[in-house]
């Protein structure tokens, strides 16, 4: 038989993670236990900024790697390549095709 306090603790953990979704990511990254002194000293704004910083660095790394791949392909003479995501490209093309050019102000 489960103790009712366990359900309350579970509910507390769920509410905490819904309220601070990046908290778990940060604690896992730095191996900080929930409710420890180190955890209580954390600032959620700093966690958000660190998460955004990690995202920017990852996007930059991916852009650089993609750029390197493109240059290698061009040097090999591969100027045309297969579409990676035809559905997304078709949707984008469709969205762009539906723009009413008469509404654009110069």
N, CA and C atoms as a LAMMPS dump frame, in Angstrom:
ITEM: TIMESTEP
0
ITEM: NUMBER OF ATOMS
318
ITEM: BOX BOUNDS ff ff ff
-5.0000000000000000e+02 5.0000000000000000e+02
-5.0000000000000000e+02 5.0000000000000000e+02
-5.0000000000000000e+02 5.0000000000000000e+02
ITEM: ATOMS id mol type element x y z
1 1 1 N 0.833 -1.178 0
2 1 2 C 0 0 0
3 1 3 C 0.881 1.247 0
4 2 1 N 0.531 2.162 -0.864
5 2 2 C 1.302 3.385 -1.001
6 2 3 C 0.874 4.412 0.042
7 3 1 N 1.844 5.125 0.568
8 3 2 C 1.535 6.171 1.549
9 3 3 C 1.048 7.419 0.809
10 4 1 N -0.01 8.084 1.312
11 4 2 C -0.556 9.269 0.63
12 4 3 C 0.464 10.399 0.463
13 5 1 N 1.441 10.478 1.344
14 5 2 C 2.458 11.532 1.246
15 5 3 C 3.282 11.382 -0.031
16 6 1 N 3.438 10.153 -0.505
17 6 2 C 4.186 9.929 -1.748
18 6 3 C 3.479 10.575 -2.932
19 7 1 N 2.157 10.475 -2.959
20 7 2 C 1.393 11.128 -4.028
21 7 3 C 1.569 12.636 -3.979
22 8 1 N 1.592 13.19 -2.759
23 8 2 C 1.794 14.631 -2.613
24 8 3 C 3.183 15.048 -3.099
25 9 1 N 4.182 14.247 -2.779
26 9 2 C 5.548 14.551 -3.23
27 9 3 C 5.655 14.459 -4.751
28 10 1 N 5.009 13.454 -5.325
29 10 2 C 4.992 13.302 -6.778
30 10 3 C 4.341 14.512 -7.43
31 11 1 N 3.207 14.914 -6.887
32 11 2 C 2.486 16.074 -7.408
33 11 3 C 3.346 17.338 -7.296
34 12 1 N 4.056 17.473 -6.178
35 12 2 C 4.952 18.617 -5.99
36 12 3 C 6.044 18.624 -7.067
37 13 1 N 6.647 17.472 -7.328
38 13 2 C 7.702 17.378 -8.342
39 13 3 C 7.159 17.715 -9.729
40 14 1 N 5.962 17.241 -10.033
41 14 2 C 5.356 17.53 -11.334
42 14 3 C 5.083 19.025 -11.468
43 15 1 N 4.5 19.623 -10.428
44 15 2 C 4.211 21.064 -10.468
45 15 3 C 5.5 21.871 -10.6
46 16 1 N 6.54 21.465 -9.883
47 16 2 C 7.828 22.176 -9.951
48 16 3 C 8.377 22.133 -11.377
49 17 1 N 8.365 20.974 -11.975
50 17 2 C 8.923 20.829 -13.322
51 17 3 C 8.063 21.499 -14.381
52 18 1 N 6.767 21.6 -14.149
53 18 2 C 5.917 22.36 -15.067
54 18 3 C 6.189 23.854 -14.941
55 19 1 N 6.442 24.289 -13.722
56 19 2 C 6.692 25.717 -13.489
57 19 3 C 8.086 26.128 -13.954
58 20 1 N 9.078 25.248 -13.768
59 20 2 C 10.469 25.542 -14.127
60 20 3 C 11.004 24.427 -15.034
61 21 1 N 10.61 24.425 -16.305
62 21 2 C 10.949 23.302 -17.186
63 21 3 C 12.443 23.119 -17.443
64 22 1 N 13.248 24.148 -17.29
65 22 2 C 14.686 24.012 -17.552
66 22 3 C 15.458 23.586 -16.313
67 23 1 N 14.82 23.595 -15.168
68 23 2 C 15.483 23.251 -13.918
69 23 3 C 16.057 21.841 -13.972
70 24 1 N 15.294 20.882 -14.456
71 24 2 C 15.75 19.485 -14.545
72 24 3 C 16.948 19.373 -15.489
73 25 1 N 16.884 20.084 -16.641
74 25 2 C 17.991 20.074 -17.6
75 25 3 C 19.271 20.56 -16.916
76 26 1 N 19.17 21.659 -16.17
77 26 2 C 20.33 22.245 -15.509
78 26 3 C 20.875 21.318 -14.424
79 27 1 N 19.973 20.787 -13.599
80 27 2 C 20.419 19.9 -12.52
81 27 3 C 21.095 18.649 -13.066
82 28 1 N 20.577 18.14 -14.17
83 28 2 C 21.2 16.961 -14.782
84 28 3 C 22.576 17.319 -15.343
85 29 1 N 22.675 18.489 -15.977
86 29 2 C 23.932 18.931 -16.582
87 29 3 C 25.027 19.073 -15.52
88 30 1 N 24.679 19.612 -14.362
89 30 2 C 25.664 19.883 -13.316
90 30 3 C 25.571 18.928 -12.124
91 31 1 N 24.77 17.917 -12.247
92 31 2 C 24.61 16.901 -11.207
93 31 3 C 24.267 17.536 -9.857
94 32 1 N 23.214 18.337 -9.878
95 32 2 C 22.713 18.987 -8.669
96 32 3 C 21.434 18.275 -8.253
97 33 1 N 21.378 17.817 -7.036
98 33 2 C 20.2 17.108 -6.553
99 33 3 C 19.054 18.057 -6.244
100 34 1 N 17.842 17.558 -6.42
101 34 2 C 16.646 18.358 -6.15
102 34 3 C 16.566 18.682 -4.661
103 35 1 N 16.359 19.959 -4.36
104 35 2 C 16.159 20.386 -2.979
105 35 3 C 17.424 20.539 -2.161
106 36 1 N 18.581 20.247 -2.749
107 36 2 C 19.837 20.409 -2.012
108 36 3 C 20.139 21.893 -1.834
109 37 1 N 21.122 22.19 -1.005
110 37 2 C 21.515 23.583 -0.786
111 37 3 C 21.922 24.227 -2.111
112 38 1 N 22.663 23.487 -2.929
113 38 2 C 23.101 24.019 -4.233
114 38 3 C 21.884 24.31 -5.121
115 39 1 N 20.886 23.441 -5.051
116 39 2 C 19.681 23.638 -5.86
117 39 3 C 18.904 24.866 -5.389
118 40 1 N 18.812 25.048 -4.089
119 40 2 C 18.06 26.186 -3.548
120 40 3 C 18.744 27.521 -3.87
121 41 1 N 20.038 27.505 -4.155
122 41 2 C 20.766 28.731 -4.488
123 41 3 C 20.621 29.12 -5.967
124 42 1 N 20.066 28.24 -6.78
125 42 2 C 19.959 28.505 -8.214
126 42 3 C 18.955 29.603 -8.512
127 43 1 N 19.221 30.329 -9.598
128 43 2 C 18.319 31.364 -10.083
129 43 3 C 17.776 30.895 -11.437
130 44 1 N 16.469 30.821 -11.55
131 44 2 C 15.851 30.314 -12.771
132 44 3 C 16.16 31.193 -13.982
133 45 1 N 16.357 32.476 -13.769
134 45 2 C 16.715 33.364 -14.883
135 45 3 C 18.101 33.009 -15.408
136 46 1 N 19.036 32.737 -14.504
137 46 2 C 20.377 32.333 -14.933
138 46 3 C 20.346 31.006 -15.676
139 47 1 N 19.471 30.11 -15.236
140 47 2 C 19.326 28.82 -15.917
141 47 3 C 18.818 29.054 -17.339
142 48 1 N 17.831 29.924 -17.486
143 48 2 C 17.298 30.239 -18.816
144 48 3 C 18.378 30.826 -19.712
145 49 1 N 19.151 31.774 -19.178
146 49 2 C 20.211 32.395 -19.98
147 49 3 C 21.24 31.35 -20.391
148 50 1 N 21.605 30.452 -19.495
149 50 2 C 22.57 29.406 -19.843
150 50 3 C 22.009 28.479 -20.916
151 51 1 N 20.723 28.146 -20.811
152 51 2 C 20.089 27.297 -21.821
153 51 3 C 20.123 27.984 -23.184
154 52 1 N 19.757 29.266 -23.217
155 52 2 C 19.775 30.019 -24.474
156 52 3 C 21.187 30.116 -25.041
157 53 1 N 22.151 30.309 -24.158
158 53 2 C 23.556 30.353 -24.588
159 53 3 C 23.96 29.021 -25.225
160 54 1 N 23.594 27.917 -24.594
161 54 2 C 23.901 26.6 -25.163
162 54 3 C 23.246 26.432 -26.523
163 55 1 N 22.006 26.896 -26.657
164 55 2 C 21.307 26.805 -27.941
165 55 3 C 22.045 27.587 -29.024
166 56 1 N 22.469 28.8 -28.695
167 56 2 C 23.165 29.646 -29.667
168 56 3 C 24.462 28.98 -30.113
169 57 1 N 25.215 28.436 -29.17
170 57 2 C 26.465 27.778 -29.524
171 57 3 C 26.219 26.534 -30.383
172 58 1 N 25.153 25.783 -30.068
173 58 2 C 24.835 24.59 -30.854
174 58 3 C 24.411 24.98 -32.268
175 59 1 N 23.597 26.034 -32.396
176 59 2 C 23.186 26.498 -33.719
177 59 3 C 24.397 26.98 -34.517
178 60 1 N 25.3 27.673 -33.859
179 60 2 C 26.505 28.162 -34.519
180 60 3 C 27.386 27 -34.99
181 61 1 N 27.526 25.99 -34.128
182 61 2 C 28.32 24.805 -34.481
183 61 3 C 27.693 24.076 -35.667
184 62 1 N 26.378 23.918 -35.627
185 62 2 C 25.68 23.232 -36.723
186 62 3 C 25.818 24.022 -38.02
187 63 1 N 25.712 25.338 -37.94
188 63 2 C 25.862 26.181 -39.125
189 63 3 C 27.264 26.03 -39.712
190 64 1 N 28.275 26.05 -38.85
191 64 2 C 29.658 25.92 -39.305
192 64 3 C 29.884 24.554 -39.95
193 65 1 N 29.391 23.493 -39.313
194 65 2 C 29.567 22.147 -39.874
195 65 3 C 28.852 22.019 -41.208
196 66 1 N 27.66 22.598 -41.302
197 66 2 C 26.898 22.547 -42.549
198 66 3 C 27.64 23.31 -43.646
199 67 1 N 28.224 24.427 -43.262
200 67 2 C 28.981 25.234 -44.223
201 67 3 C 30.196 24.453 -44.735
202 68 1 N 30.884 23.759 -43.831
203 68 2 C 32.033 22.94 -44.227
204 68 3 C 31.605 21.835 -45.187
205 69 1 N 30.482 21.174 -44.882
206 69 2 C 29.962 20.107 -45.743
207 69 3 C 29.632 20.655 -47.131
208 70 1 N 28.99 21.818 -47.172
209 70 2 C 28.641 22.429 -48.456
210 70 3 C 29.883 22.709 -49.286
211 71 1 N 30.918 23.254 -48.649
212 71 2 C 32.149 23.563 -49.375
213 71 3 C 32.803 22.294 -49.918
214 72 1 N 32.786 21.221 -49.129
215 72 2 C 33.361 19.947 -49.578
216 72 3 C 32.595 19.415 -50.787
217 73 1 N 31.267 19.48 -50.708
218 73 2 C 30.436 19.008 -51.814
219 73 3 C 30.683 19.83 -53.08
220 74 1 N 30.793 21.143 -52.935
221 74 2 C 31.045 21.999 -54.099
222 74 3 C 32.4 21.689 -54.72
223 75 1 N 33.402 21.434 -53.897
224 75 2 C 34.742 21.108 -54.415
225 75 3 C 34.745 19.772 -55.158
226 76 1 N 33.834 18.864 -54.75
227 76 2 C 33.711 17.581 -55.439
228 76 3 C 32.946 17.719 -56.75
229 77 1 N 32.339 18.889 -56.959
230 77 2 C 31.569 19.098 -58.174
231 77 3 C 30.092 18.812 -58.021
232 78 1 N 29.651 18.58 -56.782
233 78 2 C 28.228 18.321 -56.522
234 78 3 C 27.519 19.651 -56.299
235 79 1 N 26.907 20.17 -57.359
236 79 2 C 26.245 21.472 -57.286
237 79 3 C 24.771 21.356 -56.959
238 80 1 N 24.172 20.231 -57.277
239 80 2 C 22.752 20.009 -57.023
240 80 3 C 22.63 18.782 -56.133
241 81 1 N 21.797 18.886 -55.12
242 81 2 C 21.614 17.729 -54.234
243 81 3 C 20.126 17.491 -53.989
244 82 1 N 19.844 16.326 -53.458
245 82 2 C 18.454 15.958 -53.204
246 82 3 C 17.872 16.828 -52.095
247 83 1 N 16.569 17.027 -52.176
248 83 2 C 15.882 17.79 -51.149
249 83 3 C 15.859 16.996 -49.85
250 84 1 N 16.118 17.682 -48.758
251 84 2 C 16.155 16.993 -47.467
252 84 3 C 14.765 16.816 -46.869
253 85 1 N 13.913 17.819 -46.992
254 85 2 C 12.58 17.763 -46.419
255 85 3 C 11.579 18.338 -47.42
256 86 1 N 11.205 17.543 -48.417
257 86 2 C 10.317 18.033 -49.481
258 86 3 C 8.997 18.603 -48.971
259 87 1 N 8.412 17.979 -47.942
260 87 2 C 7.121 18.468 -47.43
261 87 3 C 7.261 19.878 -46.865
262 88 1 N 8.302 20.101 -46.09
263 88 2 C 8.516 21.423 -45.504
264 88 3 C 8.812 22.453 -46.598
265 89 1 N 9.612 22.063 -47.575
266 89 2 C 9.943 22.971 -48.671
267 89 3 C 8.698 23.304 -49.495
268 90 1 N 7.853 22.3 -49.745
269 90 2 C 6.618 22.54 -50.491
270 90 3 C 5.693 23.476 -49.724
271 91 1 N 5.611 23.29 -48.408
272 91 2 C 4.772 24.166 -47.587
273 91 3 C 5.31 25.593 -47.645
274 92 1 N 6.625 25.758 -47.519
275 92 2 C 7.227 27.086 -47.585
276 92 3 C 6.963 27.73 -48.94
277 93 1 N 7.139 26.956 -50.007
278 93 2 C 6.888 27.472 -51.35
279 93 3 C 5.427 27.881 -51.497
280 94 1 N 4.534 27.062 -50.97
281 94 2 C 3.108 27.38 -51.027
282 94 3 C 2.8 28.653 -50.251
283 95 1 N 3.379 28.773 -49.07
284 95 2 C 3.156 29.982 -48.266
285 95 3 C 3.681 31.211 -48.99
286 96 1 N 4.846 31.104 -49.59
287 96 2 C 5.421 32.245 -50.308
288 96 3 C 4.61 32.578 -51.56
289 97 1 N 4.055 31.562 -52.187
290 97 2 C 3.265 31.777 -53.398
291 97 3 C 1.939 32.479 -53.106
292 98 1 N 1.474 32.368 -51.864
293 98 2 C 0.184 32.954 -51.505
294 98 3 C 0.297 34.389 -50.996
295 99 1 N 1.475 34.978 -51.049
296 99 2 C 1.641 36.353 -50.6
297 99 3 C 1.069 37.286 -51.675
298 100 1 N 0.209 38.195 -51.237
299 100 2 C -0.379 39.17 -52.155
300 100 3 C 0.593 40.336 -52.299
301 101 1 N 1.25 40.403 -53.438
302 101 2 C 2.273 41.427 -53.654
303 101 3 C 1.679 42.836 -53.689
304 102 1 N 0.387 42.943 -53.904
305 102 2 C -0.26 44.251 -53.917
306 102 3 C -0.339 44.883 -52.521
307 103 1 N -0.174 44.056 -51.489
308 103 2 C -0.271 44.587 -50.128
309 103 3 C 1.068 45.1 -49.62
310 104 1 N 2.13 44.894 -50.361
311 104 2 C 3.458 45.323 -49.915
312 104 3 C 3.625 46.809 -50.199
313 105 1 N 4.026 47.544 -49.156
314 105 2 C 4.245 48.978 -49.317
315 105 3 C 5.745 49.227 -49.454
316 106 1 N 6.074 50.124 -50.348
317 106 2 C 7.485 50.432 -50.59
318 106 3 C 7.864 51.699 -49.878
